[in-house]
Amino acid sequence: MKMKKIMKKILLILVAIFSVGVLAAAADNDKLINKSQLPIAAQQFIDANFAGVDIMYAKEECNILFNSYEVRLANGAKLEFSNKGNWEEVDCQQNEVPASIIPQPIKDYVNRNYSGEKIVVIEKNRNDYEIKLSNRLELKFDKDFNLYDIDD
């Protein structure tokens, strides 16, 4: 009886170790791709908001549940897209994020309260937006564009 319990525990531990190894190997399966291999929505986003800026590289980040995409542009901007090609983050380093992707209430808030500062990063999540200003201040807005956090 005791031996069966010990064997079961050992088997369970071995299965867990094997599973972790397989998951770790699958999680780090990134590959370089061409722009044409990005989802159509991501291609259209780049064409509309970064026309004329060369792509240094694009890569597909293969995860266990879904894939995502990262694109680095020649001007230093880093773009992140979901598996469907919807933008999730635009990091323009010290350059300004294209105004066309910033929701108007966020633009209005920044213009009213931080005149002269540029939005250099914008991140869109399911329930909120996070932006970073050129003065390094980070602002978080809920889905209704109400400011709920400031981080400096």
C-alpha positions, -999 to +999 in steps of 0.1 A: +000+000+000+027+024+010+048+016-020+018+024-044+014+058-028+051+066-031+051+054-068+020+076-075+038+106-060+069+099-080+049+095-112+030+127-105+063+146-099+078+133-131+047+142-151+048+177-136+085+182-145+079+169-180+049+193-185+069+223-173+097+214-197+073+211-226+055+244-217+088+263-214+100+250-248+067+259-265+065+294-248+098+305-263+091+298-300+095+333-315+102+336-352+110+364-376+084+371-402+078+395-431+053+423-429+030+403-453+028+376-426+014+399-400-024+399-396-042+422-421-053+445-393-017+450-381-005+457-417-033+483-421-024+499-388+012+503-397+004+517-432-021+542-417+000+554-388+036+549-398+035+553-436+070+556-450+088+543-419+108+511-427+103+480-406+135+468-390+120+435-380+087+418-373+083+387-352+056+363-342+057+354-306+043+319-303+027+311-269+008+281-257-027+297-260-022+323-287+003+341-308+012+378-307+033+401-328+060+426-322+073+451-349+103+474-345+104+503-369+135+522-382+125+553-361+128+533-329+091+527-324+080+493-310+045+481-319+028+451-302-003+434-317-027+407-306-031+374-325-059+391-345-036+421-354-052+446-330-027+470-316-020+466-279+010+489-273+028+516-292+061+528-278+076+556-298+106+561-274+110+599-273+088+606-303+051+613-302+026+586-306+005+593-338-025+614-327-049+592-348-046+563-323-051+583-291-087+585-280-100+621-280-108+622-242-072+612-234-058+639-258-081+665-242-070+655-207-033+657-215-037+690-234-056+705-204-034+692-176+001+686-192+003+712-219+035+708-240+041+672-230+039+645-257+024+611-253+053+587-261+037+554-252+001+541-252-010+507-241-046+495-246-059+467-224-093+451-221-105+476-195-081+505-196-055+526-213-021+535-200+000+563-214+035+576-207+043+613-213+076+628-224+082+639-188+080+602-178+047+605-160+024+575-165-014+580-165-040+553-164-076+557-177-105+533-173-126+522-203-147+553-199-115+575-201-116+585-164-082+590-149-077+565-121-039+564-114-008+585-119+026+571-115+058+591-117 
